[in-house]
Amino acid sequence: MHHISVFRFCRVLVLGLWLGAPAMLLHAQQSASGRDAPVTLNFVNAEIEAVARAMASITGRQLVVDPRVKGTMNLSSDVPLAPMAAYNQFLATLRLQGYTVVESAGLYKVVPESEAKLQGSVVTAGPVAPAGNQIVTQIFRLNHELAANLVPVLRPLISPNNTINVNPGTNALIITDYADNLQRLGRIIAANDVAGAAQVEMIVLRHATATDLAPLVTRLLESGGVAAAGQGQVDTLYKTVVLAEPRSNALIVRAANPARVQLVATLVDKLDQPTQQAHGGSGNIYVVYLRNADAGKLAVTLRAVLAGELRAPLPSVTSATTTGSPLSVQASAATGGQVQADLATNSLIITAPEPQYRQLRAVIDKLDARRAQVFVESLIAEVNADKAAEFGIQWQGPIGRAGDANIGLIGTNFGAGGSNIITLATQAATGAVAPSRGLNVGVATQQNGIYVLGFLARFLEQNGDGNILSTPNLLTLDNEEAKIVIGQNVPFVTGQYTNNNVGATGTVNPFQTIERKDVGLTLRVKPQISENGTVKLSIFQEVSSVQASSLNSPSGLITNKRSIESNVLVDDGAIVVLGGLLQDEYAGNQERVPGLADLPLIGGLFKSETRSRKKTNLMVFLRPVVIRDSAAADTLSMGRYDQMRAAQQAAQPVASKVVPINASPVLPAREDATLYPGESQAPAAPPR
């Protein structure tokens, strides 16, 4: 016993003087006694790096200190400790000073706590090892609770330097923290990840109407349900939901716990009371506010339903019935129900007994559903290709001498493709005739001081291509006709009158009658959605334009028109071709001198030829997209909004200091849109 005490005293002395002692001294002493021998720690204001070297010698581990780890530490123990206990005390002291130890491939690194999550720490998906001061990354897979719902609860319990993340795909939490804290977090997660958190209950109503009571109860719960939802709740899984089931006149309640269900049941029981009869039980007056349907149209439908019921055959009356009974039955049937529409509030006022009102209300609930919409994309694609080629030679030569009474002319005079040589020679100087298009090569001779055109050659080749794509879009309700017109309102003269009999004042009063018509693109469509998702479309589409050559015509304007009127059946989101035009036109014209034009080599001097070819490809396509809810409508609208905003940003003018207007209008950025790097709310002009 005395020998062991002396040994422990020597070991404490060595550790206390470690800052100035050579490393081989401690190593030799441990080798003599074994690495499992207990040690007593006594470090006062010792450098962290020196204490780390001592711990490496005690535990036999390779400890490396990060250069960013600076400072001194106090580490002491009153009783001898096992080497691993001393190492854990070392880790705890480092943790208090903002440092920790991470392991990577057998190498232990002393790093700042904020860098530990980036180093090679331990990753586990099961229970955490008891070593509490070690940085560990653990994956918690949840079976019932949503992982995102626990993040606001667990985040305050984790060190600010460590992280917590959510993987929505596997509904898992990935937490990097000290092992002892992960054990505590694991118990918290297990207590919250339980089944049966949401309970569903059905409450059958006796007097009230389910469709009327459900919105009222929901509003009452929402007004006082902020505390029940919980701070930081992300998902609406635990939100109390009340739905109406009209067929059985019941309420379906889903709540987080039985207490919330009982709260709803108590509230419904107080509201589910019989209505007081205003006129001795003869009838009640009900007001039904509509959400989607039109009150005027729905009132007409309900009156027709009531009229059909009134026209039903009455029960046969036996001879024992009093004479007043049939009359009383007919009178009650004639005054048994009445439906009026209040257009100002879009509501129905129903006067009917309660059983009949329930029947009408069931019909109203089905007809007052949100109507689907149809977004119609019309694509008008037109491709034109025009080609023309012309070649001709004309020549004229005078025969005779100056002073002769008669002068003869010989030559060719063609009119194909342009002006002939004689007209051009006699009228070109006055400007009445201009040379034809293309290359004109002429030779003129002087006759008595006047230049006479004696030779004219013309060459022309012309190509014209056109590619037009129009995509008018239209959004309308199911079974509602919509129309869009994009074009101009052009005046057409339909009549005119001029008074040629000048009156005493010497004035003439002419007048014209003008009719204005839309010229451009017109789309009129009426969709009808079937239950299987197909869409029946009644379509009228027209594309018209004013022919440029008729702008100054005395006979009036000429319009080019392409129109389609049809009824088609299309699947939701599919593309269907409505019709079109495929036209290939060829025209050729040749003027020649018989016989001479067939001569080899010189035959071209005696003919003129023009050729043209015109191809027109026109097709009209249609694509309807059914929009059944507000989310789909918002997605479609915001997609078009972002598309137009991007086009406006790309069309910004080039920055200029000479003309200091360097920005054009741009749609404002959406509040819910994500701004990408480099994008701002008010986009600047693009770089030059």
DATA-V73727 format. One record per residue. RES is the residue in three letters. PHI is phi in degrees with one decimal (NA if undefined). PSI is psi in degrees with one decimal (none if undefined). NEAR is the number of other C-alpha atoms within 10 Angstrom. Layout:
RES:PHI:PSI:NEAR + RES:PHI:PSI:NEAR
This chain:
MET:NA:-40.0:5 + HIS:-65.7:-36.7:6 + HIS:-64.6:-40.7:7 + ILE:-65.8:-41.5:8 + SER:-62.9:-41.5:10 + VAL:-62.2:-39.2:10 + PHE:-63.8:-44.6:13 + ARG:-63.0:-39.4:16 + PHE:-61.8:-43.0:12 + CYS:-63.1:-39.6:12 + ARG:-65.8:-41.4:19 + VAL:-63.6:-41.1:17 + LEU:-61.4:-41.3:14 + VAL:-63.4:-44.8:19 + LEU:-66.2:-36.4:19 + GLY:-67.1:-33.4:18 + LEU:-97.2:22.6:13 + TRP:-63.9:-29.0:20 + LEU:-63.0:-31.3:16 + GLY:-110.9:-3.1:9 + ALA:-88.4:148.6:12 + PRO:-70.9:151.7:11 + ALA:-65.4:-30.6:13 + MET:-70.1:-20.5:10 + LEU:-66.5:-49.6:11 + LEU:-66.1:-40.3:18 + HIS:-61.2:-41.6:15 + ALA:-67.6:-37.0:11 + GLN:-69.0:-38.7:15 + GLN:-69.0:-36.7:16 + SER:-63.0:-35.3:9 + ALA:-72.3:-32.4:9 + SER:-103.2:-15.9:11 + GLY:95.9:149.4:11 + ARG:-75.9:-14.1:17 + ASP:-88.6:0.9:13 + ALA:-70.0:139.5:14 + PRO:-67.2:153.0:19 + VAL:-131.5:154.2:21 + THR:-114.0:124.3:22 + LEU:-91.4:139.7:23 + ASN:-154.5:73.6:18 + PHE:-108.1:123.2:22 + VAL:-123.8:118.2:12 + ASN:51.9:40.9:10 + ALA:-88.5:146.8:18 + GLU:-63.7:140.8:15 + ILE:-62.0:-39.4:20 + GLU:-62.6:-39.0:21 + ALA:-68.3:-40.6:16 + VAL:-65.0:-36.3:20 + ALA:-63.7:-38.9:20 + ARG:-65.3:-37.9:17 + ALA:-64.7:-42.3:20 + MET:-64.5:-35.5:20 + ALA:-63.5:-39.5:16 + SER:-70.1:-37.0:19 + ILE:-69.1:-45.2:23 + THR:-92.1:-13.3:17 + GLY:75.2:20.2:12 + ARG:-103.8:155.9:13 + GLN:-90.8:109.4:15 + LEU:-107.4:128.5:22 + VAL:-120.4:131.7:16 + VAL:-100.4:127.9:18 + ASP:-67.0:140.3:13 + PRO:-59.5:-22.1:10 + ARG:-78.5:-8.6:10 + VAL:-86.7:109.4:17 + LYS:-128.3:159.5:13 + GLY:117.1:179.5:11 + THR:-116.3:167.6:16 + MET:-148.0:155.6:18 + ASN:-111.4:123.3:15 + LEU:-139.7:113.6:19 + SER:-146.6:159.4:15 + SER:-142.0:142.6:13 + ASP:-82.4:-26.0:8 + VAL:-123.7:157.1:10 + PRO:-62.9:142.8:15 + LEU:-122.2:150.4:17 + ALA:-67.6:155.0:17 + PRO:-54.7:-42.0:20 + MET:-69.3:-34.5:14 + ALA:-65.9:-40.1:14 + ALA:-64.1:-37.4:22 + TYR:-66.1:-40.4:18 + ASN:-65.2:-36.7:16 + GLN:-66.6:-34.4:18 + PHE:-64.2:-43.2:23 + LEU:-63.9:-39.9:21 + ALA:-64.2:-39.3:17 + THR:-66.6:-40.8:17 + LEU:-61.0:-40.4:22 + ARG:-61.3:-38.1:17 + LEU:-67.9:-25.7:9 + GLN:-96.6:7.1:15 + GLY:86.7:20.4:13 + TYR:-124.8:163.9:21 + THR:-154.9:175.5:26 + VAL:-119.9:129.7:24 + VAL:-119.7:150.6:23 + GLU:-108.6:137.4:19 + SER:-147.3:108.2:11 + ALA:56.2:43.9:7 + GLY:83.0:-2.7:10 + LEU:-105.4:128.9:14 + TYR:-102.6:123.8:19 + LYS:-115.5:129.6:20 + VAL:-90.1:112.2:24 + VAL:-132.0:163.5:21 + PRO:-61.7:150.0:22 + GLU:-61.0:-34.3:22 + SER:-68.0:-20.6:15 + GLU:-95.2:-6.5:13 + ALA:-65.2:-35.5:24 + LYS:-70.1:-17.2:20 + LEU:-92.6:-9.7:11 + GLN:-92.2:-178.6:14 + GLY:-81.1:70.5:17 + SER:-82.1:170.0:20 + VAL:-72.6:136.9:17 + VAL:-118.4:128.8:15 + THR:-142.6:149.8:14 + ALA:-111.6:2.6:11 + GLY:-116.1:-158.1:10 + PRO:-62.4:148.6:13 + VAL:-85.5:141.8:20 + ALA:-64.3:155.8:13 + PRO:-64.7:-18.6:10 + ALA:-60.2:103.9:13 + GLY:-80.9:-23.6:18 + ASN:-98.1:17.4:21 + GLN:-100.3:136.8:23 + ILE:-75.0:125.7:27 + VAL:-134.4:144.7:26 + THR:-106.4:120.0:24 + GLN:-122.6:142.7:23 + ILE:-106.1:120.7:20 + PHE:-106.3:113.6:21 + ARG:-94.3:125.7:18 + LEU:-98.0:144.1:17 + ASN:-103.6:-26.8:14 + HIS:-126.3:-50.5:13 + GLU:-79.2:149.3:20 + LEU:-74.9:134.4:19 + ALA:-62.5:-36.8:24 + ALA:-64.7:-26.1:19 + ASN:-71.3:-24.9:18 + LEU:-89.8:-11.6:19 + VAL:-61.2:-47.4:17 + PRO:-63.3:-25.0:13 + VAL:-78.2:-40.3:14 + LEU:-87.8:-24.9:14 + ARG:-57.4:-43.2:15 + PRO:-66.6:-16.7:9 + LEU:-91.0:1.2:12 + ILE:-111.1:144.9:17 + SER:-57.1:140.2:15 + PRO:-58.3:-26.7:11 + ASN:-80.5:-10.6:14 + ASN:-107.8:171.6:19 + THR:-125.4:158.2:15 + ILE:-139.1:129.3:17 + ASN:-133.1:159.9:15 + VAL:-119.4:135.4:19 + ASN:-109.6:99.5:13 + PRO:-64.0:-28.5:11 + GLY:-62.4:-42.4:6 + THR:-105.0:4.1:11 + ASN:52.4:56.0:16 + ALA:-128.2:153.5:19 + LEU:-106.8:132.8:22 + ILE:-115.2:111.0:18 + ILE:-121.5:131.7:23 + THR:-113.7:116.8:26 + ASP:-165.5:-176.8:26 + TYR:-69.8:150.5:21 + ALA:-62.8:-40.5:22 + ASP:-66.2:-35.6:18 + ASN:-71.7:-33.5:18 + LEU:-65.0:-33.5:23 + GLN:-65.3:-39.5:17 + ARG:-67.4:-42.8:11 + LEU:-63.3:-34.9:18 + GLY:-62.5:-38.9:16 + ARG:-67.9:-36.6:11 + ILE:-67.0:-42.4:14 + ILE:-64.7:-42.2:20 + ALA:-63.6:-33.8:13 + ALA:-71.9:-27.0:9 + ASN:-94.2:-23.7:14 + ASP:-86.8:73.5:18 + VAL:-121.5:154.0:12 + ALA:-83.6:162.0:9 + GLY:73.6:27.9:11 + ALA:-72.1:-26.7:15 + ALA:-110.1:129.4:15 + GLN:-115.1:143.7:15 + VAL:-117.6:131.9:16 + GLU:-137.2:146.2:16 + MET:-113.7:127.8:16 + ILE:-115.0:114.4:17 + VAL:-84.9:131.1:16 + LEU:-92.3:147.3:18 + ARG:-102.9:-36.2:13 + HIS:-122.0:-46.3:13 + ALA:-74.9:166.8:19 + THR:-98.8:132.9:20 + ALA:-61.1:-41.5:23 + THR:-67.8:-24.9:18 + ASP:-82.6:-36.6:13 + LEU:-80.2:-32.9:19 + ALA:-60.0:-48.7:20 + PRO:-62.7:-36.2:14 + LEU:-64.8:-45.8:13 + VAL:-65.2:-39.1:17 + THR:-62.8:-41.7:16 + ARG:-65.3:-39.1:12 + LEU:-65.0:-39.5:12 + LEU:-70.3:-38.4:20 + GLU:-67.9:-35.6:14 + SER:-67.2:-27.7:8 + GLY:-118.1:15.6:10 + GLY:-104.2:16.4:14 + VAL:-68.9:-41.5:11 + ALA:-70.2:-31.1:7 + ALA:-71.8:-27.7:14 + ALA:-69.5:-33.1:18 + GLY:93.6:142.8:12 + GLN:-71.4:132.8:11 + GLY:79.5:12.1:12 + GLN:-66.9:132.8:16 + VAL:-99.0:-45.1:15 + ASP:-98.9:156.3:12 + THR:-95.9:25.2:10 + LEU:-64.2:-37.0:17 + TYR:-97.5:7.0:17 + LYS:-72.7:135.4:20 + THR:-71.0:123.8:23 + VAL:-119.2:132.6:21 + VAL:-122.5:119.2:23 + LEU:-119.0:146.4:18 + ALA:-93.9:136.4:20 + GLU:-117.0:93.5:17 + PRO:-63.9:-31.2:17 + ARG:-62.6:-41.5:8 + SER:-104.9:6.6:10 + ASN:50.6:57.5:18 + ALA:-135.0:162.2:21 + LEU:-109.7:132.6:24 + ILE:-102.9:119.3:16 + VAL:-114.1:130.1:20 + ARG:-123.0:123.0:22 + ALA:-137.5:168.9:22 + ALA:-76.1:-28.7:19 + ASN:-152.2:165.8:15 + PRO:-61.0:-28.7:15 + ALA:-64.0:-40.2:10 + ARG:-67.8:-37.9:18 + VAL:-63.0:-42.4:21 + GLN:-65.6:-35.0:13 + LEU:-62.0:-45.1:13 + VAL:-64.8:-42.5:23 + ALA:-61.5:-41.2:17 + THR:-64.1:-41.7:12 + LEU:-65.4:-42.2:14 + VAL:-66.1:-38.1:20 + ASP:-63.5:-34.6:14 + LYS:-73.4:-30.8:8 + LEU:-87.5:-22.1:15 + ASP:-85.5:70.7:17 + GLN:-115.9:150.7:12 + PRO:-66.8:144.2:9 + THR:-77.7:145.4:11 + GLN:-79.8:133.5:9 + GLN:-76.4:120.3:13 + ALA:-77.0:-27.3:10 + HIS:-128.8:54.1:8 + GLY:62.7:29.7:8 + GLY:84.0:6.0:11 + SER:-77.2:-24.3:12 + GLY:174.1:164.9:18 + ASN:-127.2:160.4:18 + ILE:-115.0:125.7:16 + TYR:-123.3:144.9:15 + VAL:-116.8:124.0:14 + VAL:-117.6:116.0:16 + TYR:-87.6:127.5:16 + LEU:-90.5:146.4:18 + ARG:-99.7:-36.5:13 + ASN:-126.9:-39.3:12 + ALA:-73.8:162.3:18 + ASP:-89.7:125.4:16 + ALA:-62.1:-40.4:24 + GLY:-63.0:-45.5:15 + LYS:-69.6:-39.0:10 + LEU:-69.3:-33.2:20 + ALA:-63.4:-39.8:21 + VAL:-62.7:-41.3:14 + THR:-64.3:-43.4:14 + LEU:-68.0:-35.9:18 + ARG:-63.6:-37.9:15 + ALA:-64.8:-36.8:12 + VAL:-64.7:-44.6:13 + LEU:-64.7:-38.8:19 + ALA:-64.3:-36.5:14 + GLY:-64.9:-37.7:10 + GLU:-68.3:-35.9:11 + LEU:-70.0:-30.8:16 + ARG:-78.3:-4.7:10 + ALA:-66.4:146.7:8 + PRO:-62.6:136.4:7 + LEU:-79.3:155.7:11 + PRO:-61.8:145.1:8 + SER:-66.4:142.6:7 + VAL:-107.4:122.6:11 + THR:-76.1:169.3:7 + SER:-65.7:-21.2:7 + ALA:-74.8:-14.2:6 + THR:-73.0:144.1:9 + THR:-69.3:161.6:10 + THR:-66.9:-23.7:10 + GLY:-87.5:-8.0:8 + SER:-66.3:-49.5:11 + PRO:-59.0:-38.9:15 + LEU:-65.2:-40.6:11 + SER:-66.8:-36.4:11 + VAL:-64.5:-45.4:12 + GLN:-65.4:-37.6:13 + ALA:-65.1:-42.4:11 + SER:-66.9:-34.5:12 + ALA:-69.1:-37.3:16 + ALA:-70.2:-29.9:14 + THR:-110.3:18.9:12 + GLY:-76.6:-22.7:16 + GLY:-155.2:148.2:21 + GLN:-150.9:137.4:15 + VAL:-125.3:125.3:20 + GLN:-124.4:149.8:18 + ALA:-108.7:133.4:20 + ASP:-106.4:100.8:14 + LEU:-68.9:-27.5:11 + ALA:-64.0:-40.3:7 + THR:-105.7:3.2:10 + ASN:51.9:54.8:16 + SER:-133.8:163.4:21 + LEU:-112.6:137.6:22 + ILE:-110.7:113.7:17 + ILE:-113.5:126.4:22 + THR:-111.5:107.8:19 + ALA:-164.7:155.7:20 + PRO:-61.5:159.4:17 + GLU:-60.0:-42.6:18 + PRO:-61.2:-41.1:9 + GLN:-70.2:-35.8:15 + TYR:-62.9:-38.2:19 + ARG:-62.5:-40.2:16 + GLN:-64.6:-45.6:10 + LEU:-63.7:-37.2:18 + ARG:-66.7:-35.6:18 + ALA:-63.1:-39.3:15 + VAL:-67.9:-41.2:14 + ILE:-63.0:-42.2:19 + ASP:-62.5:-34.1:15 + LYS:-76.4:-36.4:10 + LEU:-81.8:-22.3:15 + ASP:-90.7:38.3:16 + ALA:-89.7:158.9:12 + ARG:-65.0:124.2:13 + ARG:-82.5:141.2:16 + ALA:-73.2:158.1:16 + GLN:-119.5:160.6:23 + VAL:-127.9:124.8:26 + PHE:-99.1:115.4:19 + VAL:-104.4:122.1:23 + GLU:-107.5:120.4:18 + SER:-109.5:128.1:22 + LEU:-116.2:119.0:19 + ILE:-112.4:108.9:20 + ALA:-111.0:126.0:16 + GLU:-134.4:126.7:18 + VAL:-126.2:122.9:15 + ASN:-119.5:142.6:16 + ALA:-138.8:116.3:15 + ASP:-118.6:132.9:17 + LYS:-133.1:139.8:15 + ALA:-143.8:142.1:17 + ALA:-140.4:134.4:17 + GLU:-137.4:141.6:22 + PHE:-151.6:130.6:20 + GLY:-163.7:147.5:25 + ILE:-128.1:129.9:24 + GLN:-127.7:145.9:23 + TRP:-151.4:148.0:21 + GLN:-138.9:144.0:18 + GLY:-141.2:128.2:15 + PRO:-75.5:146.7:14 + ILE:-122.8:120.1:10 + GLY:139.8:176.4:12 + ARG:-118.7:162.4:11 + ALA:-62.8:134.0:9 + GLY:96.3:-12.5:7 + ASP:-69.7:147.7:7 + ALA:-70.0:-36.0:7 + ASN:-122.9:138.1:9 + ILE:-122.9:129.5:11 + GLY:-94.9:150.7:9 + LEU:-121.4:142.9:10 + ILE:-139.7:140.0:10 + GLY:156.7:-168.3:14 + THR:-115.5:149.8:22 + ASN:-143.9:97.3:22 + PHE:-109.1:150.6:22 + GLY:-114.9:2.1:15 + ALA:-70.0:123.7:18 + GLY:85.6:-3.5:21 + GLY:167.3:-161.9:17 + SER:-73.0:145.1:17 + ASN:-84.4:170.5:20 + ILE:-71.2:-36.0:24 + ILE:-71.3:-43.0:18 + THR:-63.1:-41.3:14 + LEU:-66.5:-37.1:19 + ALA:-71.7:-33.7:17 + THR:-91.8:-24.3:13 + GLN:-120.9:-2.1:12 + ALA:-67.7:-33.6:13 + ALA:-65.8:-31.2:10 + THR:-82.5:-10.2:8 + GLY:85.8:1.1:8 + ALA:-72.1:-27.9:10 + VAL:-128.9:135.2:15 + ALA:-114.5:155.2:14 + PRO:-60.6:153.1:15 + SER:-70.3:166.4:15 + ARG:-68.7:155.5:15 + GLY:99.2:-162.8:15 + LEU:-88.2:121.9:13 + ASN:-116.1:120.9:14 + VAL:-117.2:118.7:11 + GLY:-129.0:156.5:15 + VAL:-127.7:124.3:12 + ALA:-113.1:144.5:14 + THR:-117.2:151.1:14 + GLN:-94.5:125.1:10 + GLN:-125.8:111.4:11 + ASN:55.5:42.4:8 + GLY:81.0:4.3:7 + ILE:-120.3:133.1:9 + TYR:-81.8:127.2:12 + VAL:-115.8:129.6:18 + LEU:-72.5:117.6:19 + GLY:-109.2:-18.3:19 + PHE:-146.3:137.5:18 + LEU:-144.7:122.2:20 + ALA:-119.6:138.1:17 + ARG:-131.3:133.0:20 + PHE:-130.6:133.9:17 + LEU:-152.2:133.4:16 + GLU:-137.1:126.3:15 + GLN:-129.7:134.7:12 + ASN:-128.0:136.2:12 + GLY:-140.4:123.1:10 + ASP:-121.6:142.4:12 + GLY:-138.2:138.4:10 + ASN:-137.6:110.3:11 + ILE:-120.1:130.7:10 + LEU:-131.8:116.1:13 + SER:-115.5:133.5:13 + THR:-130.0:76.0:14 + PRO:-70.8:135.5:16 + ASN:-116.9:148.6:15 + LEU:-150.7:134.3:17 + LEU:-117.8:128.5:20 + THR:-148.0:162.1:18 + LEU:-75.8:159.3:18 + ASP:-61.0:130.9:19 + ASN:65.9:23.2:18 + GLU:-122.6:130.3:12 + GLU:-80.2:140.2:16 + ALA:-132.9:155.2:15 + LYS:-143.9:140.8:15 + ILE:-134.1:133.8:15 + VAL:-125.8:124.9:16 + ILE:-127.3:107.9:13 + GLY:172.7:-148.1:14 + GLN:-127.7:155.6:13 + ASN:-101.6:100.6:12 + VAL:-97.6:134.6:15 + PRO:-82.1:137.9:14 + PHE:-121.9:127.5:14 + VAL:-75.6:122.5:13 + THR:-104.7:-14.3:11 + GLY:-175.6:157.5:10 + GLN:-153.0:155.0:10 + TYR:-147.4:138.1:10 + THR:-129.0:126.1:10 + ASN:-85.9:105.7:11 + ASN:-80.3:-13.9:10 + ASN:-85.1:99.5:10 + VAL:-70.9:129.3:10 + GLY:-79.9:-167.2:10 + ALA:-65.7:-27.9:6 + THR:-80.7:-11.4:6 + GLY:76.5:23.8:7 + THR:-111.9:153.2:11 + VAL:-113.6:133.9:12 + ASN:-113.7:80.5:11 + PRO:-81.9:154.9:10 + PHE:-150.8:158.2:11 + GLN:-130.7:149.4:10 + THR:-105.7:130.9:11 + ILE:-125.1:137.6:13 + GLU:-117.9:129.1:11 + ARG:-98.6:135.1:12 + LYS:-131.5:149.4:11 + ASP:-78.5:127.3:15 + VAL:-122.8:122.9:21 + GLY:153.8:-133.8:18 + LEU:-114.3:128.3:20 + THR:-128.6:130.7:18 + LEU:-131.9:123.4:22 + ARG:-128.0:124.6:16 + VAL:-141.4:146.3:22 + LYS:-135.1:108.3:21 + PRO:-92.9:156.0:26 + GLN:-140.4:118.7:18 + ILE:-93.9:130.0:22 + SER:-95.1:171.0:11 + GLU:-69.2:-28.5:6 + ASN:-86.2:6.7:8 + GLY:96.8:-7.9:12 + THR:-79.2:157.9:18 + VAL:-125.0:125.3:24 + LYS:-95.1:127.8:18 + LEU:-122.8:128.8:21 + SER:-101.2:115.0:17 + ILE:-123.9:138.4:20 + PHE:-132.1:123.5:16 + GLN:-134.2:134.8:21 + GLU:-140.9:136.7:16 + VAL:-125.9:117.8:19 + SER:-131.9:156.2:16 + SER:-154.1:156.0:17 + VAL:-88.6:129.2:15 + GLN:-69.7:127.5:11 + ALA:-62.5:-33.6:11 + SER:-70.8:-11.7:9 + SER:-103.0:11.0:13 + LEU:-64.5:-37.7:12 + ASN:-109.2:20.2:9 + SER:-73.9:135.1:10 + PRO:-68.9:-21.2:7 + SER:-84.0:-7.2:9 + GLY:113.5:178.0:12 + LEU:-79.5:149.2:17 + ILE:-115.4:130.6:15 + THR:-112.2:139.8:13 + ASN:-96.1:130.3:11 + LYS:-135.3:135.9:13 + ARG:-129.8:119.7:14 + SER:-136.2:149.4:15 + ILE:-135.0:132.8:14 + GLU:-133.7:117.7:15 + SER:-157.7:166.2:12 + ASN:-121.1:124.3:13 + VAL:-131.2:163.5:15 + LEU:-123.5:120.4:14 + VAL:-131.9:142.9:19 + ASP:-74.2:155.5:18 + ASP:-61.2:121.4:17 + GLY:82.4:-2.0:17 + ALA:-86.5:160.8:12 + ILE:-109.6:130.3:16 + VAL:-127.2:144.6:16 + VAL:-92.8:128.3:15 + LEU:-84.8:-37.7:19 + GLY:163.8:-174.2:13 + GLY:170.1:-167.5:17 + LEU:-140.1:127.3:12 + LEU:-118.5:110.0:11 + GLN:-129.7:132.8:11 + ASP:-130.5:111.9:13 + GLU:-119.4:134.0:10 + TYR:-127.2:139.8:12 + ALA:-140.7:137.4:10 + GLY:-138.3:143.1:12 + ASN:-141.8:133.8:12 + GLN:-140.3:133.3:16 + GLU:-120.8:132.3:17 + ARG:-151.2:160.7:21 + VAL:-94.0:118.9:16 + PRO:-57.2:138.8:11 + GLY:84.7:-58.9:9 + LEU:-67.4:-33.0:14 + ALA:-68.6:-16.4:17 + ASP:-92.2:-2.9:14 + LEU:-68.4:141.0:12 + PRO:-68.3:147.6:8 + LEU:69.5:-53.1:8 + ILE:-99.5:5.1:10 + GLY:-67.2:-26.3:15 + GLY:-67.3:-17.3:19 + LEU:-74.6:-8.2:19 + PHE:-123.3:28.1:23 + LYS:-154.4:159.3:22 + SER:-138.3:133.0:25 + GLU:-139.2:140.8:19 + THR:-130.8:141.9:20 + ARG:-137.8:146.2:16 + SER:-148.2:149.1:17 + ARG:-140.8:133.1:15 + LYS:-131.7:124.7:17 + LYS:-118.9:131.6:15 + THR:-127.5:123.6:17 + ASN:-120.4:115.0:15 + LEU:-130.4:124.0:18 + MET:-136.9:143.5:17 + VAL:-119.1:122.8:21 + PHE:-115.9:160.1:16 + LEU:-141.5:140.1:21 + ARG:-139.8:106.7:19 + PRO:-93.0:141.3:26 + VAL:-125.5:122.1:20 + VAL:-83.9:129.9:23 + ILE:-115.3:111.3:22 + ARG:-101.0:-16.0:14 + ASP:-143.6:173.6:12 + SER:-69.2:-30.1:12 + ALA:-65.1:-43.0:10 + ALA:-65.8:-39.1:12 + ALA:-64.8:-40.3:17 + ASP:-67.1:-40.3:12 + THR:-62.3:-44.0:12 + LEU:-65.8:-45.7:14 + SER:-65.5:-44.5:12 + MET:-68.5:-30.3:14 + GLY:-64.1:-44.6:12 + ARG:-66.7:-34.9:12 + TYR:-63.0:-47.8:15 + ASP:-65.5:-34.4:16 + GLN:-64.1:-45.0:11 + MET:-68.1:-37.5:14 + ARG:-66.1:-39.1:17 + ALA:-65.4:-37.6:13 + ALA:-65.8:-38.2:11 + GLN:-67.7:-38.1:15 + GLN:-66.5:-35.5:19 + ALA:-74.3:-17.5:11 + ALA:-100.2:22.1:15 + GLN:-68.8:142.9:18 + PRO:-68.7:155.8:16 + VAL:-69.2:135.4:13 + ALA:-61.2:133.6:16 + SER:-144.9:136.9:11 + LYS:-88.0:-22.1:7 + VAL:-75.7:-43.6:6 + VAL:-111.8:90.1:8 + PRO:-80.0:49.5:8 + ILE:-121.6:95.3:12 + ASN:-112.6:16.9:14 + ALA:-148.0:138.9:17 + SER:-110.3:161.3:13 + PRO:-60.4:142.6:12 + VAL:-135.3:139.3:17 + LEU:-58.9:141.4:15 + PRO:-67.1:149.9:12 + ALA:-70.2:142.9:17 + ARG:-69.3:145.4:12 + GLU:-67.7:-31.4:8 + ASP:-91.0:1.8:6 + ALA:-84.2:149.5:9 + THR:-88.7:126.0:9 + LEU:-85.0:124.5:12 + TYR:-83.7:160.7:7 + PRO:-56.2:131.7:6 + GLY:91.9:-9.9:6 + GLU:-100.2:139.3:11 + SER:-126.0:168.4:10 + GLN:-62.9:-40.7:12 + ALA:-113.0:95.8:13 + PRO:-64.4:138.2:18 + ALA:-84.1:167.8:15 + ALA:-67.1:144.3:18 + PRO:-64.7:152.9:14 + PRO:-64.3:148.8:8 + ARG:-76.5:none:7
